[in-house]
Structures are given as structure tokens and as C-alpha cells.
Amino acid sequence: MFALQKAGPKFEATVRNKEKANPRFAFLLPWNQYHQYYRYAAGQGQRQQIIRPLLHWLDGIASLISAV
């Protein structure tokens, strides 16, 4: 599921169009009951990609401060 999100919106649209009759990909359709969860979970994954480097950077800053 998250591989779709990582590949980008164009790839997601391609998969949605090609697999619209495939029930395994029904979550990509906006009217599907699981679409909201997909969007939520994909957003969580994006936030993790943003937060992880920030935390690493903050750890580096904290190490520099504690060394002084």
C-alpha cells in the first residue's frame, strides 16, 4: 500500500485506472470504505519520512551542545 504512495501520485493514478475492476485495489477509489484509512496511513508514512531526519539532526545538535 505505501509503495504506491512512495512512487508518487502519477503512479497511484495509473494503478487506480488499470486496476479499477480489481477488488484488491478498491481502497484507491475515493468512494471505497477504506480510502480514508489509506489516505491517513499514507500521510503517517510521509510524516515519518520528514520527522526521522529532523530527529537525527536534533540529536546531532544536542551532542554538540553537550560537548561544549
C-alpha positions as a Markdown table, in Angstrom:
| # | Residue | x | y | z |
|---|---|---|---|---|
| 1 | Met | 0.0 | 0.0 | 0.0 |
| 2 | Phe | 2.7 | 2.5 | 0.9 |
| 3 | Ala | 4.8 | 1.6 | -2.1 |
| 4 | Leu | 2.0 | 3.3 | -4.1 |
| 5 | Gln | 2.3 | 6.5 | -2.1 |
| 6 | Lys | 6.1 | 6.5 | -2.3 |
| 7 | Ala | 6.0 | 6.1 | -6.1 |
| 8 | Gly | 4.0 | 9.3 | -6.4 |
| 9 | Pro | 0.6 | 10.5 | -7.4 |
| 10 | Lys | 1.0 | 9.7 | -11.1 |
| 11 | Phe | 1.9 | 6.1 | -10.4 |
| 12 | Glu | -1.1 | 5.9 | -8.0 |
| 13 | Ala | -3.4 | 7.2 | -10.7 |
| 14 | Thr | -2.1 | 4.7 | -13.2 |
| 15 | Val | -2.6 | 1.8 | -10.8 |
| 16 | Arg | -6.1 | 3.1 | -9.9 |
| 17 | Asn | -7.1 | 3.3 | -13.6 |
| 18 | Lys | -5.6 | 0.0 | -14.6 |
| 19 | Glu | -6.9 | -1.9 | -11.5 |
| 20 | Lys | -10.3 | -0.2 | -11.0 |
| 21 | Ala | -12.1 | -3.6 | -11.5 |
| 22 | Asn | -9.7 | -5.4 | -9.2 |
| 23 | Pro | -11.2 | -5.6 | -5.7 |
| 24 | Arg | -7.6 | -5.8 | -4.2 |
| 25 | Phe | -7.1 | -2.1 | -5.2 |
| 26 | Ala | -10.5 | -0.8 | -4.3 |
| 27 | Phe | -9.1 | 1.2 | -1.5 |
| 28 | Leu | -7.7 | 3.6 | -4.1 |
| 29 | Leu | -11.2 | 4.7 | -5.1 |
| 30 | Pro | -12.4 | 7.7 | -3.2 |
| 31 | Trp | -15.8 | 6.2 | -2.5 |
| 32 | Asn | -14.4 | 3.0 | -1.1 |
| 33 | Gln | -14.9 | 2.5 | 2.7 |
| 34 | Tyr | -11.1 | 2.0 | 3.2 |
| 35 | His | -10.0 | 5.0 | 1.1 |
| 36 | Gln | -9.9 | 7.4 | 4.1 |
| 37 | Tyr | -7.7 | 5.0 | 6.1 |
| 38 | Tyr | -5.4 | 4.6 | 3.1 |
| 39 | Arg | -5.0 | 8.4 | 2.9 |
| 40 | Tyr | -4.5 | 8.6 | 6.7 |
| 41 | Ala | -1.9 | 5.8 | 6.8 |
| 42 | Ala | -0.1 | 7.2 | 3.7 |
| 43 | Gly | 0.1 | 10.6 | 5.5 |
| 44 | Gln | 1.5 | 9.0 | 8.6 |
| 45 | Gly | 4.2 | 7.4 | 6.4 |
| 46 | Gln | 5.1 | 10.7 | 4.9 |
| 47 | Arg | 5.3 | 12.3 | 8.3 |
| 48 | Gln | 7.7 | 9.6 | 9.5 |
| 49 | Gln | 10.0 | 10.4 | 6.4 |
| 50 | Ile | 10.0 | 14.0 | 7.4 |
| 51 | Ile | 10.4 | 13.6 | 11.2 |
| 52 | Arg | 13.2 | 10.9 | 11.2 |
| 53 | Pro | 15.9 | 13.2 | 9.6 |
| 54 | Leu | 14.8 | 16.1 | 11.8 |
| 55 | Leu | 15.2 | 14.0 | 14.9 |
| 56 | His | 18.6 | 12.8 | 13.7 |
| 57 | Trp | 19.6 | 16.5 | 13.1 |
| 58 | Leu | 18.4 | 17.4 | 16.6 |
| 59 | Asp | 20.4 | 14.6 | 18.2 |
| 60 | Gly | 23.5 | 15.9 | 16.4 |
| 61 | Ile | 22.8 | 19.5 | 17.7 |
| 62 | Ala | 22.3 | 18.1 | 21.3 |
| 63 | Ser | 25.6 | 16.2 | 21.1 |
| 64 | Leu | 27.4 | 19.4 | 20.0 |
| 65 | Ile | 25.8 | 21.4 | 22.8 |
| 66 | Ser | 26.6 | 18.8 | 25.5 |
| 67 | Ala | 30.3 | 18.6 | 24.2 |
| 68 | Val | 30.8 | 22.3 | 24.9 |
